[in-house]
Amino acid sequence: MCIRDRFCAGDPDQALASYRQALILQPNSSRAILGLADNFYAAGNYSQSLYYYRQAGEVDPDSIRGYIGQGNSLCAMQQYNQSLPIFDRALALDPKNREALLGKGLALAAAQENLSAALECFRGLVAADPHSYAAYSNLGSLQAAMGDYDDAAESLEAACRINASVGDLWHNLATIYYRSGRYSQSAEAFKKATDLNGEDASAWIGLGLAQNLSGMPDEAMKSFERAITIDPRNKDAHYNLGLALAGLDRSKEALEAFERVLEIDPEEPLTRYAANLTLSRMKGAA
């Protein structure tokens, strides 16, 4: 079994020992140095992976993999600005390298200093690999973070067309629709997310919110109840169920839902206000 096979087979300690042995025999082996770096990176030891990725770059100045590894290690240690010139060195060698474009884009987005440059990286990633749903997903997520919901929706729609079996894509698209006031489309997308992952309480809550604003209060209540079944202590599910019930003048049941929220979080101010308002309505109707 080769060293990489040992690593992939879940024997990283043996792989590490083998890479070190290879370096003793061939101190300037770029392959062995990169193998050591990959091993440390996978184990979460980013300072060590950074050290060996740098060594690989010294042995082979044209090692794109070494530069990308350095950049990723720095990002893993939240040293985003330091990673940028490293990714640029990789891109100088290969301007369309997808891993380098992704790494630089994520670093720019995380640093929150030049989102326009991050956007260009993700657009470059889409151009380099137009059949990658992940490329469109990253682009759409950044566009949404920048408040450009129309373009974000187009990017996430493209991601869903490429791979319709990823629940998180539909969840993210549904959220964008919701934020831009496209509630019926949001409900449809959240429904697809729950079809793919029926145990995602947040998707059921999102579905209920979109249904309620699309004029489907009964369906909304069922969605909130499903979220509560999955996560009985989810205060957002109980709170939104209470609002839906209150909207249907089912005040007693709404009050029970609000009281449940206050059992979970006694300091929840909005729920206390909603509960008091519901009580006032009940007294007024008596």
C-alpha positions in Angstrom: 0.0 0.0 0.0 1.4 3.4 -1.0 1.6 6.3 1.5 -1.4 8.2 0.1 -3.4 4.9 0.2 -2.6 4.6 3.9 -3.7 8.1 4.5 -6.9 7.7 2.6 -7.5 4.3 4.3 -7.7 6.1 7.7 -4.1 5.4 8.9 -2.7 8.9 9.1 -0.1 8.1 11.8 1.4 5.4 9.5 1.2 7.8 6.6 3.0 10.5 8.6 5.8 8.1 9.5 6.1 7.0 5.9 6.4 10.6 4.6 9.0 11.3 7.2 11.0 8.2 6.2 10.8 9.3 2.6 12.2 12.7 3.5 15.1 11.1 5.3 15.9 9.2 2.1 15.1 12.2 -0.2 15.3 15.5 1.7 14.3 17.5 -1.3 11.3 15.4 -2.3 8.5 17.8 -3.1 6.0 15.0 -3.1 7.0 13.8 0.4 7.0 17.4 1.8 3.5 18.0 0.3 2.4 14.7 1.7 3.5 15.7 5.2 1.8 19.0 4.8 -1.5 17.4 3.7 -1.3 15.0 6.6 -0.9 17.8 9.1 -3.7 19.9 7.5 -6.2 17.1 7.6 -5.3 16.6 11.2 -6.1 20.2 12.0 -2.4 21.1 12.8 -2.3 24.2 10.6 0.9 25.7 11.9 2.8 22.5 10.9 1.0 22.2 7.6 1.9 25.8 6.8 5.6 25.0 7.7 5.8 22.1 5.3 3.8 23.8 2.5 6.3 26.6 2.7 9.1 24.1 2.5 7.5 22.6 -0.6 7.5 26.1 -2.2 11.1 26.6 -1.4 12.0 23.2 -3.0 9.8 23.9 -6.0 8.9 27.6 -6.6 6.4 26.5 -9.2 4.4 24.3 -6.8 0.9 25.7 -7.1 -0.3 23.0 -4.6 2.2 24.3 -2.1 1.0 27.9 -2.4 -2.6 26.9 -2.2 -1.8 24.8 0.9 -0.1 27.8 2.5 -3.1 30.0 1.8 -5.6 27.5 3.1 -3.5 26.9 6.3 -3.3 30.7 6.9 -7.1 30.9 6.4 -7.7 28.1 8.8 -5.8 30.1 11.4 -7.9 33.2 10.5 -4.9 35.0 9.0 -6.9 36.0 5.9 -4.9 39.1 4.8 -1.6 37.1 5.0 -3.1 34.4 2.8 -3.9 36.8 -0.1 -0.4 37.3 -1.6 0.1 33.5 -1.3 -3.0 32.8 -3.4 -1.9 35.5 -5.8 1.4 33.6 -6.3 -0.6 30.5 -7.2 -2.8 32.5 -9.6 0.2 34.0 -11.2 1.2 30.5 -12.2 -2.3 29.5 -13.2 -4.9 32.3 -13.4 -7.8 29.9 -13.8 -6.9 27.6 -10.9 -10.2 26.8 -9.2 -8.7 26.0 -5.7 -6.7 29.3 -5.7 -9.7 31.3 -6.9 -11.9 29.7 -4.2 -9.3 30.2 -1.5 -8.7 33.9 -2.4 -12.4 34.6 -2.7 -13.2 33.0 0.7 -10.3 34.9 2.3 -11.4 38.2 0.9 -15.0 37.6 2.0 -13.9 36.5 5.5 -11.6 39.6 5.9 -14.6 41.8 4.9 -12.2 44.4 3.4 -12.7 44.0 -0.4 -15.9 42.2 -1.2 -15.9 43.4 -4.8 -12.6 41.6 -5.3 -14.0 38.5 -3.6 -17.0 38.7 -6.1 -14.6 38.8 -9.0 -12.8 35.6 -7.7 -16.1 33.8 -7.4 -17.1 35.0 -10.9 -13.8 33.7 -12.1 -14.5 30.4 -10.4 -17.9 30.1 -12.2 -16.2 30.9 -15.6 -13.5 28.3 -14.9 -16.0 25.6 -14.0 -19.5 26.5 -15.2 -20.8 23.1 -14.3 -19.9 23.4 -10.6 -22.9 24.0 -8.3 -20.5 24.9 -5.5 -19.1 27.7 -7.6 -22.5 29.2 -8.1 -23.4 28.7 -4.5 -20.3 30.6 -3.3 -21.1 33.4 -5.7 -24.7 33.6 -4.7 -23.9 33.5 -0.9 -21.6 36.5 -1.3 -24.0 38.4 -3.5 -26.7 37.9 -0.8 -24.2 39.1 1.9 -23.8 42.2 -0.2 -27.5 42.8 -0.4 -27.8 41.9 -4.1 -30.7 39.5 -3.8 -31.8 39.4 -7.4 -28.3 38.3 -8.6 -28.0 36.0 -5.6 -31.2 34.3 -6.5 -30.0 33.8 -10.1 -26.8 32.3 -8.9 -28.5 29.9 -6.5 -31.1 29.0 -9.1 -28.2 28.0 -11.4 -26.7 25.9 -8.5 -30.0 24.1 -8.0 -30.4 23.4 -11.7 -26.9 21.8 -11.7 -27.6 19.7 -8.6 -31.1 19.6 -7.4 -30.4 17.0 -4.7 -28.6 19.3 -2.2 -31.0 20.5 0.5 -28.8 23.3 1.7 -28.9 24.9 -1.8 -32.7 25.0 -1.7 -32.6 26.3 1.8 -30.3 29.1 0.8 -32.4 29.9 -2.3 -35.6 29.9 -0.2 -34.0 32.4 2.3 -33.0 34.7 -0.6 -36.6 34.6 -2.0 -38.0 35.3 1.5 -35.7 38.3 2.1 -36.7 39.8 -1.3 -40.4 39.4 -0.5 -41.0 36.5 -3.0 -42.9 34.4 -0.4 -44.6 31.9 -2.7 -41.3 31.0 -4.4 -39.7 30.9 -0.9 -42.3 28.4 0.2 -41.7 26.2 -2.8 -38.0 26.2 -2.3 -38.3 25.5 1.4 -40.6 22.6 0.6 -37.9 21.1 -1.6 -35.4 21.6 1.2 -37.6 19.7 3.7 -38.3 17.0 1.1 -34.5 16.5 0.9 -33.9 16.8 4.6 -37.0 16.2 6.7 -35.1 16.6 10.0 -34.0 20.2 9.4 -36.1 22.2 11.9 -34.9 25.5 10.5 -36.1 24.6 7.0 -39.6 23.8 8.4 -39.7 27.1 10.3 -38.7 28.9 7.1 -41.4 27.0 5.2 -44.0 28.0 7.8 -43.0 31.7 7.7 -43.2 31.7 3.9 -46.5 29.8 3.9 -48.0 32.2 6.4 -47.0 35.2 4.3 -48.4 33.5 1.2 -51.8 33.2 2.8 -51.5 29.6 3.9 -51.9 29.8 7.7 -53.1 26.3 8.2 -50.1 24.8 6.3 -47.8 27.2 8.2 -49.0 25.8 11.5 -48.3 22.3 10.4 -44.8 23.3 9.4 -44.1 24.9 12.8 -45.5 21.9 14.5 -43.2 19.6 12.5 -40.2 21.8 13.5 -41.3 21.4 17.2 -41.5 17.6 16.7 -37.9 17.6 15.5 -36.7 20.1 18.1 -39.1 20.5 21.0 -37.1 23.3 22.6 -36.8 25.4 19.5 -38.2 28.7 20.7 -38.5 30.2 17.2 -40.8 27.4 16.2 -43.0 27.8 19.3 -43.0 31.6 18.9 -44.0 31.6 15.2 -46.7 28.9 15.9 -48.1 31.3 18.5 -48.2 34.2 16.0 -49.9 32.0 13.4 -52.5 30.9 16.0 -53.1 34.4 17.1 -53.6 35.5 13.5 -56.4 33.0 13.3 -58.0 34.2 16.6 -57.0 31.0 18.4 -55.9 33.0 21.3 -55.8 30.3 24.0 -53.6 28.1 21.9 -51.4 31.0 20.9 -50.9 31.9 24.6 -49.9 28.3 25.3 -47.3 28.5 22.5 -45.9 31.8 23.9 -45.8 30.4 27.4 -43.8 27.5 26.1 -41.3 30.0 24.7 -41.0 31.7 28.0 -40.4 28.3 29.7 -37.5 27.8 27.4 -36.2 31.4 27.6 -37.8 33.5 30.4 -35.9 36.6 29.2 -37.4 36.6 25.7 -38.9 40.2 25.4 -40.9 39.8 22.1 -42.6 36.7 23.4 -43.6 38.4 26.6 -45.0 41.3 24.7 -46.9 38.9 22.3 -48.3 36.9 25.3 -49.5 40.1 27.0 -51.1 41.3 23.8 -52.9 38.0 23.4 -54.1 38.1 27.0 -55.5 41.6 26.4 -57.3 40.4 23.4 -58.8 37.4 25.3 -60.0 39.7 28.1 -61.5 42.1 25.5 -63.4 39.3 23.9 -64.7 38.0 27.2 
